[in-house]
Amino acid sequence: MHACAPSRPATAVRSDDAAAATAGVRVRPRDLALVLPFVGMPVAILLDGSAVVADGLAPLLGSAAAGEHLLLNLDICVVVLVSMGVWVARGFRAPHGLWPFVLLLLSFSPALLLTSFGPYSASKVMQMMTMMPLLIFGSLLVFDRPARRMAVLWVLAFFGSLVAVLAIAFPDPLFETRDAVVLRGSATITTARAIGYAVVALLCLGVLVRRIRMAALVTAAVLAVPLVLTGSRGPVVALAAAAIALAALRSRGSRLRTALPVAGLGAVLAIALTSSFLPEAVASRFEVLFGGPLDQSSEARVLLSHLALDAVWAHPLGLGWGDFASVVPAGLLAVVPGREHVVYPHNLPLEVAVEGGLAAVAGLLLLTFALIRAVRANAADPSVAAATCLLVFAFVNSLFSSDINGNHLVWVLCAAVLAARPEPTTRPRHAVSSQAPTLVTASR
């Protein structure tokens, strides 16, 4: 018999449709190689700081392996080469999704007139106007295909797993005394971010790729343990937000298949956070998430946020890029000697508002609007859903630590979402209009 079912636009990715669509996307070694330098930069910085790679290469390269930023400089060179190569191959055409970033850069420009160009602000502006546009432009060129966006998941899963293993094998002596799992030469949040990206990537792979579902979800659950053992709260909160985003991007008929892995991962996190086996020094850092008192780190972030909000009202045009320290009273914060001016709100939107002014905020809001439109227009593309979940993780992390350049994966993942082109819709021959019902044949 025939049943009439009204057609409606897709607003989310169904699990069955996602699995079918993802099954048709083949990630090749070339895709992995192209996306690696764009999303691998944080890990390059981590490995440079740990000197693990430099120590391993020392017998072969001698003093050449002792460069302070060996892997970072290599990564930057590869980003330049890949970006130029792909752009030349595309006939120097402007990539899809470029204009929101052009407007963002223009909105950041007025604050340059107020910038002091001291040691920190000059370095910050230099990176904002060189490295960040390069990363964004290259990402728009490279991440324009579903296979490339799916390749990001595999690369981040590998790098995060590698960092987790290295953090256990080469722990930082300072944090080892507190029973925290932190890679040598890094901070808690940098190690936790790398592991957290892997957990989010594996969760997306477990939901989207049926053939590796169990292996990906089990690995994600295993990696959640060293993530908690870092003692860093921001990535744990960001992981919860990314998991909620993944569930929200599913259609009603398939949310159960997504909710089960998300709930399972949530249970693992809850058990790890409340387990009696969790070292006391690490467990105490998570008490604030359950209504406990603020520790020194949390108090400092709250204080910086209040100072930033006051400065936004007092200086609507902005303080100038890198000049937030001008409104922070001397001696208020414990800083490394010689780095007194390296002060920022530890919150990306607040940093843009206080240093870039209302013009920069307007540019950020336009970018946000463009992202929402892109996610809605590509609701049927599982790779865009995955990139959006990673972006949520990156953005929530940016609310707690690092500055506008240190959170560069926020901009790279924004580019990954905006680079997606909506699939052209085709109308059935028998459809009179988009509002007309379609016939679905059902057997008795």
RAFEN-V972156 format. One line per field, one symbol per residue. ss: DSSP state (H for helix, E for strand, L for the rest). A space follows every 50 residues. Layout:
ss=???
This chain:
ss=LEEEEELLLLLLELHHHHHHHHHLLLLLHHHHHHHHHHHLHHHHHHHHHH LHHHHHHHHHHHHHHHLLLHHHHHHHHHHHHHHHHHHHHLLLLLLLLLHH HHHHHHHHHHHHHHLLLLHHHHHHHHHHHLHHHHHHHHHHHHLLLHHHHH HHHHHHHHHHHHHHHHHHHLELHHHHLLLLLLELLLLHHHHHHHHHHHHH HHHHHHHHLHHHHHHHHHHHHHHHHHHHHLLLHHHHHHHHHHHHHHHHLE LHHHHHHHHHHHHHHHHHHHHHHHLLLLLHHHHHHHHHHHLLLLLHHHHH HHHHHHHHHHHHHHLLLLLLLLLHHHHLLLLLLLLLLLLLLLLLLLLHHH HHHHHHHHHHHHHHHHHHHHHHHHHHHLLLLHHHHHHHHHHHHHHHHHLL LLLLLLLHHHHHHHHHHHLLLLLLLLLLLLLLLLLLEEEEELLL
